[in-house]
Amino acid sequence: MTDQELQASIEAIIYAADEPATLEQLATGAGAEKNAVRDVLERLMANGAAEDRGIEIRKVANGYKMYTKPQHHEAVRRFIKSLRPPLRLSMPSLETLAVIAYKQPVTLPEMNEIRGVNCAGVIGTLLERKLVTTAGRKEVVGRPILYRTSKEFLMRFGLADVGDLPSLKEFEQLAQAALGADDATAAAPEPLSADDNVALTGESAPENEAVGVTAAESTSPLDAQRSAASVESAAGPVDAASEANSIAPARDGGEAASRAAKPSEEQSDSANPVLP
């Protein structure tokens, strides 16, 4: 058998097969060695990658099968839609199928624990759709049935094996990218004004902030006197009466005025009284 005849035979076998044909099946059907069949498969996949071809050969489920190209999916979808209804799964079915795909082989109690609900009814639906299958029993108390994804699952999703499934880290990155896009499009909230704050909380602003009093204006009389004294001492010498008035706090207005009117001698005499 020539190479062209072998290539035509393998292409015909893949086209007629209902399920992905394995390398062993193709070698047996064509009556050739595995290495020769592998070389022919590589040429067929390279030829199918050309732009003028509407179908291509892919490796899925440890076998080879013909598929339409993505750029022609819209036309094929309209045609298939008229033949049979598409595969539709409810959200609980999709969640359970995802648990089985990433945790397989997994038992029903383990699925119930992960999802937090009873998955018995959903498992029946997935078994009817031939998306999952049994994989024996787990060697624990009660020996529950193990479930795993089927070949139909790989064919439906176009996967070579379960290793082609997106990782959980990739899902997290996609989710973070989606949340980041939503945050970027959302408008930033505007800061509330004083009037809006009063309207929402019912509390008025502090007195100094409400009337616009500065720190210098809100100082006490004692602090003001001390500040004036420091300025005067920096400018030059002052008399003893002014220095005493600037340092000591005034207890009342009359006492401060009388103290400022007395001469410095009397203040010195009063500060040092003569004993009788």
C-alpha positions as CSV (number, residue, x, y, z in Angstrom):
1,M,0.0,0.0,0.0
2,T,1.4,3.4,-1.0
3,D,1.4,6.4,1.2
4,Q,-1.4,8.0,-0.7
5,E,-3.6,4.9,-0.3
6,L,-2.8,4.7,3.4
7,Q,-3.6,8.4,3.9
8,A,-7.0,7.9,2.0
9,S,-7.8,4.8,4.1
10,I,-7.1,6.5,7.4
11,E,-9.1,9.5,6.4
12,A,-12.0,7.3,5.5
13,I,-11.8,5.4,8.8
14,I,-11.8,8.6,10.8
15,Y,-14.8,9.9,8.9
16,A,-16.8,6.7,9.3
17,A,-16.1,6.2,13.0
18,D,-18.8,7.3,15.4
19,E,-16.2,7.8,18.2
20,P,-12.6,9.0,18.1
21,A,-10.5,6.3,16.5
22,T,-7.4,5.4,18.5
23,L,-3.9,4.8,16.9
24,E,-4.2,1.1,17.4
25,Q,-7.6,0.9,15.7
26,L,-6.4,2.9,12.8
27,A,-3.3,0.7,12.4
28,T,-5.5,-2.4,12.6
29,G,-8.1,-1.1,10.1
30,A,-5.5,0.1,7.6
31,G,-3.2,-2.9,8.0
32,A,-0.1,-0.7,8.6
33,E,2.5,0.0,11.3
34,K,1.8,2.5,14.0
35,N,4.7,4.7,13.1
36,A,3.4,4.9,9.5
37,V,-0.1,5.7,10.7
38,R,1.2,8.4,13.0
39,D,3.1,10.1,10.2
40,V,-0.1,10.0,8.0
41,L,-2.1,11.5,10.9
42,E,0.4,14.4,11.2
43,R,0.1,15.1,7.5
44,L,-3.7,15.0,7.6
45,M,-3.9,17.4,10.5
46,A,-1.4,19.8,8.7
47,N,-3.6,19.7,5.6
48,G,-6.7,20.4,7.6
49,A,-5.2,23.5,9.0
50,A,-5.3,25.2,5.6
51,E,-7.7,28.1,5.2
52,D,-9.6,26.5,2.3
53,R,-10.6,23.4,4.3
54,G,-13.8,23.4,6.3
55,I,-13.0,20.3,8.4
56,E,-9.9,19.2,10.4
57,I,-8.8,16.2,12.3
58,R,-8.3,16.7,16.0
59,K,-6.9,14.5,18.8
60,V,-9.6,14.1,21.4
61,A,-10.3,11.4,24.0
62,N,-7.1,9.6,23.2
63,G,-8.3,9.2,19.6
64,Y,-8.7,11.1,16.3
65,K,-12.0,12.6,15.0
66,M,-13.1,15.0,12.3
67,Y,-14.4,18.4,13.4
68,T,-15.6,21.5,11.7
69,K,-13.5,24.6,12.0
70,P,-14.4,27.4,14.4
71,Q,-14.9,30.0,11.7
72,H,-17.7,27.9,10.2
73,H,-19.5,27.2,13.5
74,E,-22.2,29.7,12.9
75,A,-23.3,28.1,9.6
76,V,-23.0,24.6,11.1
77,R,-24.9,25.7,14.2
78,R,-27.9,26.9,12.2
79,F,-27.9,23.6,10.4
80,I,-27.6,21.4,13.5
81,K,-30.2,23.4,15.3
82,S,-32.8,22.3,12.7
83,L,-31.9,18.6,13.3
84,R,-31.8,18.1,17.0
85,P,-32.1,20.3,20.1
86,P,-28.7,21.4,21.6
87,L,-27.5,19.9,24.9
88,R,-28.9,22.1,27.7
89,L,-28.0,21.6,31.3
90,S,-29.4,23.4,34.3
91,M,-27.1,25.3,36.7
92,P,-27.2,22.4,39.3
93,S,-26.2,20.0,36.6
94,L,-23.3,22.2,35.4
95,E,-22.1,22.6,39.0
96,T,-22.2,18.9,39.6
97,L,-20.5,18.1,36.3
98,A,-17.7,20.6,37.2
99,V,-17.2,18.9,40.6
100,I,-16.9,15.5,38.9
101,A,-14.6,16.8,36.2
102,Y,-12.1,18.3,38.7
103,K,-12.5,15.9,41.6
104,Q,-12.9,12.6,39.7
105,P,-13.3,9.9,40.7
106,V,-15.7,11.2,43.3
107,T,-18.6,9.7,45.3
108,L,-22.1,11.1,45.8
109,P,-21.5,11.9,49.5
110,E,-18.4,13.9,48.5
111,M,-20.4,15.8,45.9
112,N,-23.1,16.5,48.4
113,E,-20.5,17.9,50.8
114,I,-18.9,20.1,48.3
115,R,-22.2,21.5,46.9
116,G,-24.1,21.5,50.2
117,V,-27.2,19.9,48.6
118,N,-28.3,16.4,47.5
119,C,-27.0,15.7,44.0
120,A,-28.7,12.3,43.5
121,G,-31.2,13.6,41.0
122,V,-28.6,15.6,39.1
123,I,-26.4,12.5,38.8
124,G,-29.3,10.6,37.2
125,T,-29.6,13.4,34.6
126,L,-25.9,13.3,33.8
127,L,-25.9,9.6,33.5
128,E,-28.8,9.8,31.0
129,R,-26.9,12.4,29.0
130,K,-23.9,10.0,29.0
131,L,-21.7,12.8,30.3
132,V,-20.6,10.9,33.3
133,T,-20.1,7.2,34.1
134,T,-19.4,4.9,37.0
135,A,-15.8,4.1,38.0
136,G,-16.2,1.3,40.5
137,R,-16.7,1.6,44.2
138,K,-14.6,3.4,46.9
139,E,-13.1,1.1,49.5
140,V,-14.6,2.7,52.5
141,V,-17.5,2.0,54.8
142,G,-20.6,1.5,52.6
143,R,-18.5,1.2,49.4
144,P,-20.2,4.2,47.6
145,I,-20.1,4.4,43.8
146,L,-17.4,6.4,42.2
147,Y,-18.2,8.7,39.2
148,R,-16.0,10.2,36.5
149,T,-16.5,12.0,33.2
150,S,-17.2,9.9,30.1
151,K,-15.8,9.9,26.6
152,E,-19.0,11.7,25.5
153,F,-18.0,14.5,27.9
154,L,-14.6,14.9,26.1
155,M,-16.3,14.8,22.7
156,R,-18.9,17.4,23.7
157,F,-16.3,19.8,25.0
158,G,-13.6,19.0,22.4
159,L,-11.0,17.8,24.9
160,A,-8.2,15.3,24.3
161,D,-8.3,14.3,28.0
162,V,-9.2,15.8,31.4
163,G,-5.8,17.4,31.6
164,D,-6.9,19.9,29.0
165,L,-9.4,21.4,31.4
166,P,-8.7,25.0,32.5
167,S,-7.0,25.0,35.9
168,L,-8.7,26.6,38.9
169,K,-6.0,29.3,38.9
170,E,-7.0,30.2,35.4
171,F,-10.6,30.5,36.5
172,E,-9.5,32.8,39.3
173,Q,-7.6,35.0,36.9
174,L,-10.6,35.3,34.6
175,A,-12.9,36.1,37.5
176,Q,-10.4,38.8,38.8
177,A,-10.2,40.2,35.3
178,A,-14.0,40.4,35.0
179,L,-14.2,42.1,38.5
180,G,-11.5,44.5,37.5
181,A,-13.4,45.5,34.4
182,D,-16.5,46.1,36.4
183,D,-14.7,48.2,38.9
184,A,-13.1,50.3,36.2
185,T,-16.5,51.0,34.5
186,A,-18.2,51.9,37.8
187,A,-18.2,55.6,38.7
188,A,-16.3,56.6,41.8
189,P,-18.5,58.1,44.6
190,E,-18.2,61.8,45.1
191,P,-17.2,63.0,48.6
192,L,-20.1,64.4,50.7
193,S,-20.2,68.1,51.5
194,A,-20.8,69.5,55.0
195,D,-24.5,70.1,54.2
196,D,-24.9,66.6,52.8
197,N,-23.2,65.1,55.9
198,V,-25.6,67.1,58.2
199,A,-28.6,65.9,56.1
200,L,-27.5,62.2,56.3
201,T,-26.2,61.9,59.8
202,G,-28.1,64.7,61.5
203,E,-24.8,65.9,63.2
204,S,-23.4,69.4,62.6
205,A,-19.7,70.0,62.1
206,P,-17.5,71.2,65.0
207,E,-17.9,74.8,66.0
208,N,-14.4,75.8,64.8
209,E,-14.9,74.1,61.4
210,A,-18.4,75.5,61.0
211,V,-17.4,79.2,61.4
212,G,-14.0,78.8,59.9
213,V,-12.0,79.8,63.0
214,T,-8.3,79.3,62.6
215,A,-5.9,77.9,65.2
216,A,-4.5,81.3,65.9
217,E,-8.0,82.8,66.5
218,S,-9.1,79.9,68.8
219,T,-6.2,80.2,71.2
220,S,-6.8,81.1,74.9
221,P,-6.0,84.6,76.3
222,L,-3.1,83.1,78.3
223,D,-1.5,81.6,75.2
224,A,-2.0,85.0,73.4
225,Q,-0.2,86.8,76.3
226,R,2.7,84.4,76.3
227,S,3.0,84.7,72.5
228,A,3.1,88.5,72.8
229,A,5.7,88.3,75.5
230,S,8.0,86.1,73.4
231,V,7.7,88.5,70.4
232,E,8.5,91.5,72.6
233,S,11.5,89.8,74.1
234,A,12.8,89.0,70.7
235,A,12.4,92.6,69.5
236,G,14.2,94.2,72.5
237,P,14.2,94.9,76.3
238,V,10.9,95.7,78.0
239,D,10.1,97.1,81.3
240,A,9.4,94.9,84.3
241,A,5.7,95.8,84.4
242,S,5.1,94.7,80.9
243,E,7.1,91.5,81.4
244,A,5.2,90.6,84.5
245,N,1.8,91.3,82.9
246,S,2.8,89.1,79.8
247,I,3.8,86.1,81.9
248,A,1.3,86.0,84.8
249,P,-2.3,85.4,83.8
250,A,-4.7,88.2,84.6
251,R,-7.3,87.2,87.1
252,D,-9.7,90.0,86.3
253,G,-9.7,93.1,84.2
254,G,-9.5,95.6,87.1
255,E,-6.6,93.9,88.8
256,A,-4.7,93.8,85.5
257,A,-5.3,97.5,84.8
258,S,-4.2,98.6,88.3
259,R,-1.1,96.4,88.1
260,A,-0.1,97.9,84.7
261,A,-0.6,101.5,86.1
262,K,1.7,101.1,89.1
263,P,5.4,102.2,88.7
264,S,8.1,99.7,88.7
265,E,9.4,100.8,92.1
266,E,6.2,100.1,93.8
267,Q,6.0,96.7,92.2
268,S,9.6,95.9,93.3
269,D,8.7,97.1,96.9
270,S,5.6,95.0,96.9
271,A,7.5,92.0,95.6
272,N,10.1,92.5,98.5
273,P,8.2,93.8,101.6
274,V,10.1,95.3,104.5
275,L,9.6,93.5,107.7
276,P,8.6,95.8,110.7
